[in-house]
């Protein structure tokens, strides 16, 4: 996780720089990183017995939104 955070710090620096090419690439990479981290923590929360409502509350979205986005990985 430390490596991920170092990469994120580099991307944030690039996103705030003056070169639009580097900035746009960094923004796209940050978006992908955020999606991966969200998936990881939703999976951890579900494995820990959290409800969709609890997860949604922490993410600041509706239960339907989080279930629509992540629920398919948990169907049996």
Secondary structure, DSSP 8 states (H G I E B T S, - for coil): -HHHHHHHHHHHHHHTSS-HHHHHHHHHHHHHHHHHHHHHHHHHHHHTT--HHHHHHHHTS-HHHHHHHHGGGG--
